[in-house]
Amino acid sequence: MPALDSLKSLKTLQVGERTYHYYSLPDAAQTLGNLDKLPKSLKVLLENLLRWEDNQTVTGEDLQALADWTKTRSANREIQYRPARVLMQDFTGVPAVVDLAAMREAVAKAGGDPQRINPLSPVDLVIDHSVMVDRYASENAYHENVEIEMERNGERYAFLRWGQNAFDNFRVVPPGTGICHQVNLEYLGRTVWTKDEDGRTYAFPDTLVGTDSHTTMINGLGVLGWGVGGIEAEAAMLGQPVSMLIPEVVGFKLTGKLREGITATDLVLTVTQMLRKKGVVGKFVEFFGDGLATLPLADRATIGNMAPEYGATCGFFPVDQITLDYLRLSGRPEETVQLVEAYTQAQGLWRNPGDEPVFTDVLELDMGEVQSSLAGPKRPQDRVLLGEVAKTFGDFTSLAPKKAEAPKAGSGVEVQLDGQTFQLEDGAVVIAAITSCTNTSNPSVMMAAGLLAKKAAEKGLMRKPWVKSSLAPGSKVVTDYYNAAGLTPYLNDLGFDLVGYGCTTCIGNSGPLLDPIEKAIQDADLTVASVLSGNRNFEGRVHPLVKTNWLASPPLVVAYALAGSVKVDLTQEPLGTGNNGQPVYLKDVWPTQQEVADAVQKLDTAMFHKQYGAVFDGDEKWQAIQVPDAETYVWDADSTYIQNPPFFETIAGDPPRIADIHDARILALLGDSVTTDHISPAGNIKKDSPAGRYLAEHGVDYADFNSYGSRRGNHEVMMRGTFANIRIRNEMLGGEEGGNTFHVPTGEKLSIYDAAMKYELENTPLVIIAGKEYGTGSSRDWAAKGTNLLGVKAVVAESFERIHRSNLVGMGVLPLQFKDGVDRKSLGLTGQEKIAVLGIDGVELRPHMPLTLEVTREDGSLESVEVLCRIDTLNEVSYFKAGGILHYVLREFLAKPAA
């Protein structure tokens, strides 16, 4: 802990037999001014600054600026924030550990002690993103999927086992345990963190950053946390503060309570739509109002989870009695619960009835007005009332061009499967998945799904034969309470057998459809659907052949599996015919709130103790993995999963010179809302793609290609998959789908990777030109790493998503923003131009400085426009000048002698 100074008042708190020391916000308020109306999320930031004040990275002026926030309701001041811990999942965690291993290697080559490279903040990595739905609708599906997962990912898991042993302050939750955000909510999160130092136990708010954008789910527990890029998280692990601007805070007032038949999913989709419409990108959202007294912790977590979908940095819920009740239910020690209550009340972080802090702006929702909804067909903020889904699908398909040989609407394609013959039509639900952390953490909606399955099965309904159905809870506790409530057999009857504990369909791990189904979709160019209880439904994410994807509550997922089509109006038309020959409607099988509440009572603390008693041990397969006892990783040149990345090859030399960019070519000309799903390699690896050819050349059979996510530890695969999404549209090619471009000097149409390599041989720098909201979606570090390795020096866009912009800077790629009224269209860009970025040479780089974008057209004419440098903070300037954030950390490390 830093030394005390005039603003710090160290006080003690007696909880049971233990004494805790803490830095008092009420005492600081005597100097800083009244803090009563400060949003509680900002009080957490203020405590963090108070605790770390050293008059260097954190000054009294920083504290005063934050305390004065209620006067300005916004602030542009940069602060240095130090979260208590870091959370990772394996897709984003593996490349982070690869980078740490590469840094150890670089230190060893430079003659230093590699064991000095360790996380300085506690890190938990939960392996949850690797299980795929290869087997489903059978009692053996879970065990078979686990076997396949372990076989596919042996190299990655061995690497993580090595990391678990090699690095201090680093824990791994083995596969088959649950989704990282649900494990965080149910076990890892404490709400108030403690640290033993100098013979004292310090108490302070539990805070974190995570390498997954849905880290925000923990905000439901009163824990301030959000997603950052893997690059930024690695720097935080290594002792670098998170540099950020004091945010605006939008208050969201909740009143009333949900009506009969309305779920937490309906609520969160409504909140998401309202906040996305309001515009909260880069802002905190804090929920308040007396409606919180009726909102269960799991519902709060569901809303917090969706912060990336409504665009906010986080969606924070203050601590109150409901928080304490959940901590007790989930098996946290009683001393922890008592500490949370005592500390938050002492610090003014406790929510009292009638609390109304000052906010930048306020929205209000009477929860009694929420209606049953889905979101689709391709964005999470596009909420659609249940009764309007069929019409919305029809409107979507009417705009989608069809192949000339495609069947007429309603005619369908005949498919034979397992002795059955049926017509597969537009609108067919081919995937119905109860999946992802958004809803599987929520017992009320999960029990509702089980109860609906029970009523439907008892009436003789079955899922349609073309539906791939799956149940992938975020925690083994879900299985326990399903069993206790007697609902598991009914879910199994409808094909919702357990397939795994992890992120499956929601992140593209939906696995293949049956061959006859895939063939019919492709041959007839059918527009089919998935319905999933997830948080993301972007194009090409769930399955490459499924063009429309609908986010829904778990009970609606089951209902659509029975109906088999999104063209069925579930408010008016039957789900199917019962065993008595009569039509069965949704209202006939929808559980009442009382039935759900009674089922939720089956959940008890013993289930959490059982499942989390030995959470880091893993099963016998995990424990049997053999790894070398070595301080540096033993790289295998033949591995197609783990390779030493080239990022630190020149770290012993001088930093690269920051200079103007001349004679650059446009690698891709992109439109609005290009997501990290479009940029970063994700999902399946196509056989004829550059990554597929690389794997084939290295002796990997197509059946063993696995997903891009599983191969994030191999830069050779990942750089080949950057911008390779089948749904990306490069306007240089007239907007056709697929990751291709023109190599302008020769006019060749090539994959973006092949063109980039050709430009590299010609020593030609590259730029990306894009529209609004560039880089929205999951916080994938490879969206920035791959961009760097392709030779892209700058990305010019109309606006950027927060995390991706930061990641670009962290990888030494310059983000530039068009001024209002200027864009690729107003400039008439075709992709054939040469680009220069001027104004860097001979000046000191600074945040938000104006630079000049110079366009040279094919006829030699020039046009220059001013663009804004989106390096936003002084810390980012330092990172960019060093070649990237990890380069900065490593250079600083090498410059310091060992202690």
Secondary structure, DSSP 4 states (H G I P E B T S, - for coil): -PPP-TT--EEEEEETTEEEEEE-HHHHHHHH---TTS-HHHHHHHHHHHHH--SSSS-HHHHHHHHTHHHHS----EEEE--SEEEEEHHHHHHHHHHHHHHHHHHHHTTS-GGG---SS-EEEE--S----SS-SSTTHHHHHHHHHHHHTHHHHHHHHHHHHHSTTEEEE-TTSB-HHHHIIIII--SEEEEEETTEEEEEE-EEEESSGGGGGGGGGT-EEEE--HHHHHHHHTT--EEEEPPPEEEEEEES-PPTT--HHHHHHHHHHHHHHH--TT-EEEEESGGGGGS-HHHHHHHHHTHHHHT-SEEE--B-HHHHHHHHHTT--HHHHHHHHHHHHHTT-B--TT-----SEEEEEEGGG---EEE-SS-TT-EEEGGGHHHHHHHHHHHS---TTSPPTTT-EEEEETTEEEEE-TTBEEEEEE-SHHHHT-HHHHHHHHHHHHHHHHTT----TT-EEEE--SBHHHHHHHHHHT-HHHHHHTT--B--SS--GGGT---PPPHHHHHHHHHHT---EEEESSS---TTTS-TT--EEEE--HHHHHHHHHH-BTTS-TTTS-SEE-TTSSEE-HHHHPPPHHHHHHHHTT--HHHHHHHHTTTTT--HHHHT------SS----TT-SS----GGGTTTTSPPPPP--EEEEEEEEE--S--BHHHHS--SBPPTTSHHHHHHHHTT--GGG--BTGGGTT-HHHHHHHTT--TT-B-GGGTT-BSSEEEETTTTEEEEHHHHHHHHHHTT--EEEE--SSBTBSS--THHHHHHHHTTEEEEEES-B-HHHHHHHHHTT-EEEEEPTT--TTTTT--S-SEEEEES-TTS---TT-EEEEEEE-TTS-EEEEEEEE---SHHHHHHHHHTSHHHHHHHHHHHSPP-
